Amino acid sequence: MKEPTLGNPQNTIAVLQKYQFRFQKKYGQNFLIDTHVLDKIVQAAEIGKEDFVVEIGPGIGTLTQYLAYHAREVLAVEIDRALIPVLEETLADYDNVTVLNEDILKVDLNALVQEKNGGRPIKIVANLPYYITTPIIMGLFESHVPLESVTVMVQKEVAQRMQAGPGSKDYGALSLAVQYYASPYLAANVPPNCFMPRPAVGSAVIRLTGHKEPPVEVKDEKLLFQIIRASFNQRRKTLANGLRNSQELGLSRECVTEALSRLGKGESIRGEALTLEEFAALANHIYDRLQEET
C-alpha cells in the first residue's frame, strides 16, 4: 500500500487548486498540514492492522491516508459533497477505504458496526469543527455505539473541559458526560499554524477510551443528564435553584430539598462542587422520590 503523500502544505495546496476548492465556513473546515501531528493522532488512537476505523470529516483525505495505511479498514464520513471527487482521487491507492457522503449525526453507526465489524467495538478518529464537537461526541456516546476509543482534534479549551475535575473553572456538563462514558487523555497540543486555513485558536488531540462499564451506578441515565444540565445552565446560581428552575425536570421544592439533604449537602452548594459519584447519588435520590410520588 502506498505511503501517505498528503500532510505537507505544497501537496495540500496543489489538490485544492486543482479542484478550485473553496472552504465552507458553515462546515468549519481546517485541513491539517503537519506530518508530525498526523503521526501523533495515529499513535494516540493506537491504530493497528486489525482495526475498523470510522473517520468523521476526512476533508481532502489527509488523515484518511494515514489511517488507511495503518488500519484494516476505514469508513470516512464526509458531509461536504464538493469534497467527494477530491477524496476519490486522493484515496484511489487505498482499497480499504469507503467514503460516505452523509451527516454523521444522521448515520446509523450501530448498524454499520454490525455490518462492517461484526458488532465488535470500533475506533473513531476525527478532526472536528469546533461548533459541532459536543453534539457529535455526545451523540456517539448516547447512542451506545460499541466504542473502543474516540480520538479527536478539538479546540484546546474544549479538551480542557473534557478532562476537568470538580471545583475548576472548566468543569461542567461536558466534563461529567465525557467522564461518565470514557476516560479522557490529552495526547497533544496543536498550534494554529498546523492547519490550512489557520484557525484563531489552539487545538488539542484528546483520546476518550470508552468504559466497559459506567464508573457509577444510576437508576435512570436520562434523568442523570437532565440533572447535570440543569445544574450548570445557570452557573452563578445554587444547585438547588438550578434544579427547581428546570422546566425539563419539573421538580417540586420539597423533592429538591430532600434529595440534597439525603446527599448531605446544603442549599447553598453549587453544581461545580459535586463529583460524578455525587451527581449519580443525587439522581438516584430524586428517582426514588419520583417513584414514590407516582
PyMOL commands that set and color helices and strands:
alter all, ss='L'
color gray80, all
select helices_A, chain A and resi 9-18+25-27+35-45+62-70+81-90+104-106+109-117+130-142+156-162+173-181+192-194+221-233+239-245+253-263+271-273+276-293
alter helices_A, ss='H'
color red, helices_A
select strands_A, chain A and resi 31-32+52-56+73-77+97-100+122-127+147-155+182-190+195-196+203-210
alter strands_A, ss='S'
color yellow, strands_A
deselect
rebuild
show_as cartoon
